[in-house]
Amino acid sequence: MKKEITAVICVLLSVWFFFMGFELGSYREKKKINTTQTQVFQPMSQSNYNSQSVSSSSEQSQPSQSTQPSEPTTVYPESTSGQATSTTKSAAKDPASMSKAEVIAAAKKAIDAVKSEQNMTAVQSENIQITVNDCSVPSLTGIVNSIVQRFTGEKSATYKFVNGQATGIRPDGKEVEDEGVVAPTQVIPPKNKTFDITEAGVTEATAKKNGTDTVYTIKIKEESTTLQNPVPPNNSVAIGYLDLTKISDKINGAEITEANMHYPGSSVTATVNAAGKLVKLDLYLPMDGYGAASLKVVKGNASFSGSQTETWSFTY
């Protein structure tokens, strides 16, 4: 049983490497890996496993799932070589006249602009969900899931930027963990870079009016990555991705041996007001994959599915 429990620890590690590595999320998850490893390793008796499972089940509430807008959208055709790449005025008047390239350009302009704003309030909410579908000790998959669920769910933070700087504050008044003072570009996805997805990485680009606002939705092509090639070209420049290289050394003695990730179809939705400013940014990153890790002489593996939904609201 001791060896099986150690294998379960490896399973947890292999899963944590994935969902705690989100560039979408704040730096708190990277810190959490360090602060929770002792809590995980010490109570791994069978009785403590059972108590963890009961506690997790009673405390974890299932967040509501996001729903798609009920309003109809229009899918726009591929642009031709002679079409303009940015027509902000036309988009404001008639979104249906925009080409695929123009929708991407309009979203890029708004997203890149908000990263340079000096004075605004930005409210972030995120929801991480993950389910272990199978693991190296199948009989303990339920226990593994009960522990994993303790680290998922909804979180939010408010950033009041003044002169381009702010500190994220949780609803309980505490600062966002392990983050400090940040600029907009450091926390708004894609972090520390501009929004640079191209037509080649997009399956659909849609636009519609919502009152005086214009809503641009971009759907990203399916992508897969491996441990040797961990960067998805399109997701990385539009939203973010699971960066295993940044956290693979966070747990002493653990080593990732396999990491196969599948992004079946992410999306970015940018809502822009009549003044051309971004007022809402919705990001959806579904995923599934297989991970394996070793801890000393014991190996563990797990297959999983999950998603991260992130929403930013901006007021100026």
LOLUMMI-511030 format. One record per residue (C-alpha): residue number from 0; residue in one letter; x, y negated, z negated. Coordinates in nm, 3 decimals, always signed. Layout:
BEGIN
+------+------+---------+---------+---------+
: titi : lofi :       u :       v :       w :
+------+------+---------+---------+---------+
:  NUM :    a :       X :       Y :       Z :
...
+------+------+---------+---------+---------+
This chain:
BEGIN
+------+------+---------+---------+---------+
: titi : lofi :       u :       v :       w :
+------+------+---------+---------+---------+
:    0 :    m :  +0.000 :  +0.000 :  +0.000 :
:    1 :    k :  +0.285 :  -0.238 :  -0.076 :
:    2 :    k :  +0.422 :  -0.194 :  +0.274 :
:    3 :    e :  +0.075 :  -0.251 :  +0.423 :
:    4 :    i :  +0.034 :  -0.570 :  +0.221 :
:    5 :    t :  +0.372 :  -0.693 :  +0.343 :
:    6 :    a :  +0.257 :  -0.616 :  +0.697 :
:    7 :    v :  -0.052 :  -0.826 :  +0.635 :
:    8 :    i :  +0.173 :  -1.113 :  +0.527 :
:    9 :    c :  +0.347 :  -1.085 :  +0.862 :
:   10 :    v :  +0.011 :  -1.092 :  +1.034 :
:   11 :    l :  -0.078 :  -1.411 :  +0.850 :
:   12 :    l :  +0.257 :  -1.560 :  +0.943 :
:   13 :    s :  +0.211 :  -1.479 :  +1.310 :
:   14 :    v :  -0.132 :  -1.644 :  +1.306 :
:   15 :    w :  -0.015 :  -1.945 :  +1.107 :
:   16 :    f :  +0.261 :  -2.004 :  +1.358 :
:   17 :    f :  -0.016 :  -2.072 :  +1.609 :
:   18 :    f :  -0.283 :  -2.280 :  +1.448 :
:   19 :    m :  -0.057 :  -2.475 :  +1.212 :
:   20 :    g :  +0.162 :  -2.573 :  +1.506 :
:   21 :    f :  -0.100 :  -2.793 :  +1.670 :
:   22 :    e :  +0.049 :  -3.118 :  +1.794 :
:   23 :    l :  -0.312 :  -3.232 :  +1.785 :
:   24 :    g :  -0.327 :  -3.207 :  +1.409 :
:   25 :    s :  -0.141 :  -3.426 :  +1.163 :
:   26 :    y :  +0.194 :  -3.342 :  +1.010 :
:   27 :    r :  +0.019 :  -3.202 :  +0.703 :
:   28 :    e :  -0.004 :  -2.850 :  +0.847 :
:   29 :    k :  +0.373 :  -2.827 :  +0.885 :
:   30 :    k :  +0.411 :  -2.931 :  +0.523 :
:   31 :    k :  +0.141 :  -2.684 :  +0.418 :
:   32 :    i :  +0.346 :  -2.393 :  +0.551 :
:   33 :    n :  +0.623 :  -2.477 :  +0.307 :
:   34 :    t :  +0.396 :  -2.547 :  +0.009 :
:   35 :    t :  +0.178 :  -2.239 :  +0.053 :
:   36 :    q :  +0.433 :  -1.969 :  +0.123 :
:   37 :    t :  +0.497 :  -1.915 :  -0.248 :
:   38 :    q :  +0.123 :  -1.902 :  -0.319 :
:   39 :    v :  +0.080 :  -1.638 :  -0.047 :
:   40 :    f :  +0.377 :  -1.419 :  -0.134 :
:   41 :    q :  +0.330 :  -1.403 :  -0.512 :
:   42 :    p :  -0.033 :  -1.287 :  -0.550 :
:   43 :    m :  -0.024 :  -1.005 :  -0.297 :
:   44 :    s :  -0.150 :  -0.733 :  -0.529 :
:   45 :    q :  -0.461 :  -0.544 :  -0.420 :
:   46 :    s :  -0.669 :  -0.706 :  -0.697 :
:   47 :    n :  -0.559 :  -1.054 :  -0.597 :
:   48 :    y :  -0.638 :  -0.978 :  -0.235 :
:   49 :    n :  -0.994 :  -0.892 :  -0.336 :
:   50 :    s :  -1.031 :  -1.207 :  -0.547 :
:   51 :    q :  -0.895 :  -1.422 :  -0.266 :
:   52 :    s :  -1.146 :  -1.272 :  -0.026 :
:   53 :    v :  -1.441 :  -1.341 :  -0.259 :
:   54 :    s :  -1.325 :  -1.694 :  -0.338 :
:   55 :    s :  -1.265 :  -1.773 :  +0.028 :
:   56 :    s :  -1.605 :  -1.646 :  +0.133 :
:   57 :    s :  -1.787 :  -1.857 :  -0.126 :
:   58 :    e :  -1.589 :  -2.174 :  -0.065 :
:   59 :    q :  -1.565 :  -2.174 :  +0.314 :
:   60 :    s :  -1.862 :  -2.327 :  +0.489 :
:   61 :    q :  -1.906 :  -2.297 :  +0.860 :
:   62 :    p :  -1.883 :  -2.637 :  +1.035 :
:   63 :    s :  -2.138 :  -2.722 :  +1.294 :
:   64 :    q :  -2.042 :  -2.649 :  +1.649 :
:   65 :    s :  -2.011 :  -2.935 :  +1.892 :
:   66 :    t :  -2.273 :  -2.943 :  +2.162 :
:   67 :    q :  -2.249 :  -3.062 :  +2.514 :
:   68 :    p :  -2.428 :  -3.385 :  +2.610 :
:   69 :    s :  -2.781 :  -3.328 :  +2.735 :
:   70 :    e :  -2.751 :  -3.597 :  +2.998 :
:   71 :    p :  -2.666 :  -3.473 :  +3.345 :
:   72 :    t :  -2.322 :  -3.542 :  +3.483 :
:   73 :    t :  -2.201 :  -3.574 :  +3.837 :
:   74 :    v :  -1.894 :  -3.385 :  +3.959 :
:   75 :    y :  -1.690 :  -3.588 :  +4.199 :
:   76 :    p :  -1.497 :  -3.455 :  +4.496 :
:   77 :    e :  -1.126 :  -3.452 :  +4.548 :
:   78 :    s :  -0.983 :  -3.785 :  +4.651 :
:   79 :    t :  -0.837 :  -3.837 :  +4.996 :
:   80 :    s :  -0.488 :  -3.968 :  +5.053 :
:   81 :    g :  -0.612 :  -4.316 :  +5.149 :
:   82 :    q :  -0.830 :  -4.376 :  +4.844 :
:   83 :    a :  -0.735 :  -4.614 :  +4.567 :
:   84 :    t :  -0.610 :  -4.460 :  +4.243 :
:   85 :    s :  -0.769 :  -4.713 :  +4.006 :
:   86 :    t :  -1.094 :  -4.904 :  +4.047 :
:   87 :    t :  -1.192 :  -5.023 :  +3.702 :
:   88 :    k :  -1.450 :  -5.271 :  +3.829 :
:   89 :    s :  -1.616 :  -5.015 :  +4.056 :
:   90 :    a :  -1.620 :  -4.760 :  +3.771 :
:   91 :    a :  -1.802 :  -5.006 :  +3.546 :
:   92 :    k :  -2.064 :  -5.076 :  +3.815 :
:   93 :    d :  -2.107 :  -4.735 :  +3.972 :
:   94 :    p :  -1.935 :  -4.429 :  +3.820 :
:   95 :    a :  -2.089 :  -4.209 :  +4.090 :
:   96 :    s :  -1.870 :  -4.380 :  +4.350 :
:   97 :    m :  -1.547 :  -4.274 :  +4.180 :
:   98 :    s :  -1.318 :  -4.004 :  +4.316 :
:   99 :    k :  -1.145 :  -3.744 :  +4.103 :
:  100 :    a :  -0.825 :  -3.948 :  +4.103 :
:  101 :    e :  -1.014 :  -4.260 :  +4.000 :
:  102 :    v :  -1.177 :  -4.088 :  +3.703 :
:  103 :    i :  -0.835 :  -3.969 :  +3.585 :
:  104 :    a :  -0.686 :  -4.315 :  +3.637 :
:  105 :    a :  -0.967 :  -4.484 :  +3.443 :
:  106 :    a :  -0.930 :  -4.243 :  +3.151 :
:  107 :    k :  -0.552 :  -4.286 :  +3.154 :
:  108 :    k :  -0.578 :  -4.664 :  +3.149 :
:  109 :    a :  -0.808 :  -4.662 :  +2.847 :
:  110 :    i :  -0.617 :  -4.396 :  +2.652 :
:  111 :    d :  -0.276 :  -4.551 :  +2.713 :
:  112 :    a :  -0.411 :  -4.895 :  +2.620 :
:  113 :    v :  -0.544 :  -4.784 :  +2.281 :
:  114 :    k :  -0.200 :  -4.648 :  +2.195 :
:  115 :    s :  -0.065 :  -5.002 :  +2.224 :
:  116 :    e :  -0.339 :  -5.175 :  +2.021 :
:  117 :    q :  -0.208 :  -5.378 :  +1.731 :
:  118 :    n :  -0.524 :  -5.442 :  +1.529 :
:  119 :    m :  -0.810 :  -5.192 :  +1.514 :
:  120 :    t :  -0.971 :  -4.923 :  +1.300 :
:  121 :    a :  -0.939 :  -4.564 :  +1.421 :
:  122 :    v :  -1.132 :  -4.279 :  +1.258 :
:  123 :    q :  -1.017 :  -3.925 :  +1.328 :
:  124 :    s :  -1.212 :  -3.608 :  +1.262 :
:  125 :    e :  -1.091 :  -3.260 :  +1.352 :
:  126 :    n :  -1.222 :  -2.908 :  +1.323 :
:  127 :    i :  -0.989 :  -2.608 :  +1.345 :
:  128 :    q :  -1.143 :  -2.263 :  +1.382 :
:  129 :    i :  -0.959 :  -1.933 :  +1.412 :
:  130 :    t :  -1.061 :  -1.568 :  +1.393 :
:  131 :    v :  -0.821 :  -1.274 :  +1.371 :
:  132 :    n :  -0.970 :  -1.017 :  +1.607 :
:  133 :    d :  -0.720 :  -0.738 :  +1.543 :
:  134 :    c :  -0.402 :  -0.689 :  +1.345 :
:  135 :    s :  -0.129 :  -0.436 :  +1.270 :
:  136 :    v :  -0.329 :  -0.305 :  +0.972 :
:  137 :    p :  -0.684 :  -0.286 :  +1.120 :
:  138 :    s :  -0.848 :  -0.186 :  +0.791 :
:  139 :    l :  -0.739 :  -0.516 :  +0.637 :
:  140 :    t :  -0.853 :  -0.746 :  +0.919 :
:  141 :    g :  -1.144 :  -0.870 :  +0.707 :
:  142 :    i :  -0.914 :  -0.965 :  +0.419 :
:  143 :    v :  -0.677 :  -1.137 :  +0.660 :
:  144 :    n :  -0.964 :  -1.343 :  +0.800 :
:  145 :    s :  -1.084 :  -1.443 :  +0.454 :
:  146 :    i :  -0.740 :  -1.583 :  +0.376 :
:  147 :    v :  -0.698 :  -1.753 :  +0.712 :
:  148 :    q :  -1.033 :  -1.929 :  +0.673 :
:  149 :    r :  -0.900 :  -2.113 :  +0.369 :
:  150 :    f :  -0.679 :  -2.315 :  +0.600 :
:  151 :    t :  -0.936 :  -2.399 :  +0.867 :
:  152 :    g :  -1.242 :  -2.623 :  +0.887 :
:  153 :    e :  -1.307 :  -2.995 :  +0.910 :
:  154 :    k :  -1.088 :  -3.286 :  +0.806 :
:  155 :    s :  -1.098 :  -3.659 :  +0.869 :
:  156 :    a :  -0.889 :  -3.973 :  +0.819 :
:  157 :    t :  -0.921 :  -4.348 :  +0.872 :
:  158 :    y :  -0.642 :  -4.568 :  +1.007 :
:  159 :    k :  -0.675 :  -4.948 :  +0.976 :
:  160 :    f :  -0.403 :  -5.076 :  +1.205 :
:  161 :    v :  -0.261 :  -5.422 :  +1.135 :
:  162 :    n :  +0.024 :  -5.543 :  +1.355 :
:  163 :    g :  +0.046 :  -5.193 :  +1.501 :
:  164 :    q :  +0.089 :  -5.006 :  +1.171 :
:  165 :    a :  -0.137 :  -4.810 :  +0.937 :
:  166 :    t :  -0.147 :  -4.533 :  +0.682 :
:  167 :    g :  -0.410 :  -4.263 :  +0.726 :
:  168 :    i :  -0.658 :  -4.237 :  +0.437 :
:  169 :    r :  -0.871 :  -3.931 :  +0.360 :
:  170 :    p :  -1.234 :  -3.964 :  +0.245 :
:  171 :    d :  -1.117 :  -3.901 :  -0.114 :
:  172 :    g :  -0.888 :  -4.205 :  -0.094 :
:  173 :    k :  -0.565 :  -4.009 :  -0.066 :
:  174 :    e :  -0.309 :  -4.069 :  +0.207 :
:  175 :    v :  -0.272 :  -3.822 :  +0.492 :
:  176 :    e :  -0.017 :  -3.568 :  +0.380 :
:  177 :    d :  +0.343 :  -3.594 :  +0.496 :
:  178 :    e :  +0.272 :  -3.874 :  +0.742 :
:  179 :    g :  +0.341 :  -4.220 :  +0.597 :
:  180 :    v :  +0.312 :  -4.539 :  +0.800 :
:  181 :    v :  +0.243 :  -4.473 :  +1.168 :
:  182 :    a :  +0.178 :  -4.652 :  +1.496 :
:  183 :    p :  -0.125 :  -4.559 :  +1.711 :
:  184 :    t :  +0.084 :  -4.364 :  +1.960 :
:  185 :    q :  +0.221 :  -4.143 :  +1.681 :
:  186 :    v :  -0.119 :  -4.004 :  +1.585 :
:  187 :    i :  -0.348 :  -4.045 :  +1.889 :
:  188 :    p :  -0.314 :  -3.754 :  +2.136 :
:  189 :    p :  -0.116 :  -3.691 :  +2.335 :
:  190 :    k :  +0.125 :  -3.795 :  +2.060 :
:  191 :    n :  +0.426 :  -4.010 :  +2.138 :
:  192 :    k :  +0.360 :  -4.006 :  +2.512 :
:  193 :    t :  +0.128 :  -4.147 :  +2.774 :
:  194 :    f :  -0.168 :  -3.961 :  +2.924 :
:  195 :    d :  -0.016 :  -3.820 :  +3.241 :
:  196 :    i :  -0.223 :  -3.531 :  +3.374 :
:  197 :    t :  -0.249 :  -3.515 :  +3.754 :
:  198 :    e :  -0.525 :  -3.405 :  +3.991 :
:  199 :    a :  -0.347 :  -3.071 :  +4.033 :
:  200 :    g :  -0.406 :  -2.991 :  +3.665 :
:  201 :    v :  -0.775 :  -3.082 :  +3.664 :
:  202 :    t :  -1.067 :  -2.862 :  +3.769 :
:  203 :    e :  -1.336 :  -3.131 :  +3.734 :
:  204 :    a :  -1.356 :  -3.504 :  +3.677 :
:  205 :    t :  -1.696 :  -3.646 :  +3.586 :
:  206 :    a :  -1.829 :  -3.987 :  +3.500 :
:  207 :    k :  -2.163 :  -4.122 :  +3.381 :
:  208 :    k :  -2.314 :  -4.433 :  +3.228 :
:  209 :    n :  -2.426 :  -4.432 :  +2.865 :
:  210 :    g :  -2.589 :  -4.770 :  +2.811 :
:  211 :    t :  -2.316 :  -5.026 :  +2.869 :
:  212 :    d :  -2.043 :  -4.765 :  +2.816 :
:  213 :    t :  -1.887 :  -4.539 :  +3.078 :
:  214 :    v :  -1.802 :  -4.181 :  +2.985 :
:  215 :    y :  -1.520 :  -4.004 :  +3.168 :
:  216 :    t :  -1.479 :  -3.627 :  +3.123 :
:  217 :    i :  -1.178 :  -3.433 :  +3.249 :
:  218 :    k :  -1.162 :  -3.054 :  +3.245 :
:  219 :    i :  -0.816 :  -2.901 :  +3.244 :
:  220 :    k :  -0.712 :  -2.593 :  +3.438 :
:  221 :    e :  -0.662 :  -2.259 :  +3.262 :
:  222 :    e :  -0.307 :  -2.207 :  +3.137 :
:  223 :    s :  -0.100 :  -1.935 :  +2.968 :
:  224 :    t :  +0.232 :  -1.952 :  +2.783 :
:  225 :    t :  +0.486 :  -1.717 :  +2.627 :
:  226 :    l :  +0.748 :  -1.749 :  +2.354 :
:  227 :    q :  +1.010 :  -1.806 :  +2.623 :
:  228 :    n :  +0.794 :  -2.062 :  +2.808 :
:  229 :    p :  +0.578 :  -2.225 :  +2.536 :
:  230 :    v :  +0.480 :  -2.551 :  +2.705 :
:  231 :    p :  +0.154 :  -2.562 :  +2.905 :
:  232 :    p :  +0.223 :  -2.832 :  +3.169 :
:  233 :    n :  -0.127 :  -2.980 :  +3.179 :
:  234 :    n :  -0.245 :  -2.951 :  +2.820 :
:  235 :    s :  +0.083 :  -3.089 :  +2.691 :
:  236 :    v :  +0.043 :  -3.422 :  +2.875 :
:  237 :    a :  -0.331 :  -3.460 :  +2.816 :
:  238 :    i :  -0.395 :  -3.330 :  +2.464 :
:  239 :    g :  -0.113 :  -3.135 :  +2.303 :
:  240 :    y :  -0.021 :  -2.771 :  +2.254 :
:  241 :    l :  +0.102 :  -2.515 :  +2.004 :
:  242 :    d :  +0.469 :  -2.600 :  +1.964 :
:  243 :    l :  +0.619 :  -2.287 :  +1.810 :
:  244 :    t :  +0.976 :  -2.418 :  +1.827 :
:  245 :    k :  +0.902 :  -2.684 :  +1.564 :
:  246 :    i :  +0.778 :  -2.443 :  +1.299 :
:  247 :    s :  +0.945 :  -2.111 :  +1.363 :
:  248 :    d :  +1.206 :  -2.187 :  +1.096 :
:  249 :    k :  +0.964 :  -2.314 :  +0.832 :
:  250 :    i :  +0.925 :  -1.984 :  +0.647 :
:  251 :    n :  +1.249 :  -1.832 :  +0.526 :
:  252 :    g :  +1.316 :  -1.484 :  +0.657 :
:  253 :    a :  +1.031 :  -1.482 :  +0.911 :
:  254 :    e :  +1.092 :  -1.460 :  +1.282 :
:  255 :    i :  +0.846 :  -1.483 :  +1.571 :
:  256 :    t :  +0.903 :  -1.198 :  +1.814 :
:  257 :    e :  +0.607 :  -1.247 :  +2.051 :
:  258 :    a :  +0.376 :  -1.540 :  +2.122 :
:  259 :    n :  +0.140 :  -1.512 :  +2.416 :
:  260 :    m :  -0.106 :  -1.801 :  +2.431 :
:  261 :    h :  -0.403 :  -1.851 :  +2.662 :
:  262 :    y :  -0.581 :  -2.185 :  +2.709 :
:  263 :    p :  -0.902 :  -2.098 :  +2.897 :
:  264 :    g :  -1.013 :  -2.454 :  +2.966 :
:  265 :    s :  -0.958 :  -2.768 :  +2.759 :
:  266 :    s :  -1.134 :  -3.099 :  +2.803 :
:  267 :    v :  -1.081 :  -3.470 :  +2.740 :
:  268 :    t :  -1.374 :  -3.712 :  +2.721 :
:  269 :    a :  -1.305 :  -4.085 :  +2.704 :
:  270 :    t :  -1.585 :  -4.334 :  +2.635 :
:  271 :    v :  -1.503 :  -4.688 :  +2.746 :
:  272 :    n :  -1.707 :  -4.998 :  +2.665 :
:  273 :    a :  -1.801 :  -5.283 :  +2.897 :
:  274 :    a :  -1.483 :  -5.469 :  +2.803 :
:  275 :    g :  -1.272 :  -5.176 :  +2.922 :
:  276 :    k :  -1.168 :  -5.064 :  +2.575 :
:  277 :    l :  -1.171 :  -4.705 :  +2.454 :
:  278 :    v :  -1.436 :  -4.659 :  +2.182 :
:  279 :    k :  -1.433 :  -4.281 :  +2.155 :
:  280 :    l :  -1.199 :  -3.998 :  +2.249 :
:  281 :    d :  -1.317 :  -3.636 :  +2.233 :
:  282 :    l :  -1.069 :  -3.352 :  +2.272 :
:  283 :    y :  -1.151 :  -2.982 :  +2.292 :
:  284 :    l :  -0.878 :  -2.716 :  +2.299 :
:  285 :    p :  -0.998 :  -2.354 :  +2.297 :
:  286 :    m :  -0.741 :  -2.077 :  +2.284 :
:  287 :    d :  -0.677 :  -1.709 :  +2.230 :
:  288 :    g :  -0.360 :  -1.510 :  +2.210 :
:  289 :    y :  -0.134 :  -1.249 :  +2.056 :
:  290 :    g :  +0.144 :  -1.306 :  +1.808 :
:  291 :    a :  +0.401 :  -1.088 :  +1.637 :
:  292 :    a :  +0.642 :  -1.167 :  +1.356 :
:  293 :    s :  +0.898 :  -0.985 :  +1.145 :
:  294 :    l :  +0.980 :  -1.041 :  +0.780 :
:  295 :    k :  +1.296 :  -0.863 :  +0.674 :
:  296 :    v :  +1.238 :  -0.498 :  +0.775 :
:  297 :    v :  +0.860 :  -0.521 :  +0.815 :
:  298 :    k :  +0.678 :  -0.621 :  +1.132 :
:  299 :    g :  +0.326 :  -0.752 :  +1.184 :
:  300 :    n :  +0.111 :  -0.857 :  +1.476 :
:  301 :    a :  -0.231 :  -1.005 :  +1.541 :
:  302 :    s :  -0.459 :  -1.105 :  +1.824 :
:  303 :    f :  -0.685 :  -1.401 :  +1.765 :
:  304 :    s :  -0.918 :  -1.658 :  +1.917 :
:  305 :    g :  -0.997 :  -2.010 :  +1.807 :
:  306 :    s :  -1.021 :  -2.375 :  +1.895 :
:  307 :    q :  -0.948 :  -2.725 :  +1.781 :
:  308 :    t :  -1.197 :  -3.003 :  +1.832 :
:  309 :    e :  -1.079 :  -3.358 :  +1.764 :
:  310 :    t :  -1.269 :  -3.686 :  +1.785 :
:  311 :    w :  -1.137 :  -4.041 :  +1.753 :
:  312 :    s :  -1.363 :  -4.345 :  +1.717 :
:  313 :    f :  -1.225 :  -4.697 :  +1.763 :
:  314 :    t :  -1.350 :  -5.039 :  +1.654 :
:  315 :    y :  -1.175 :  -5.366 :  +1.730 :
+------+------+---------+---------+---------+
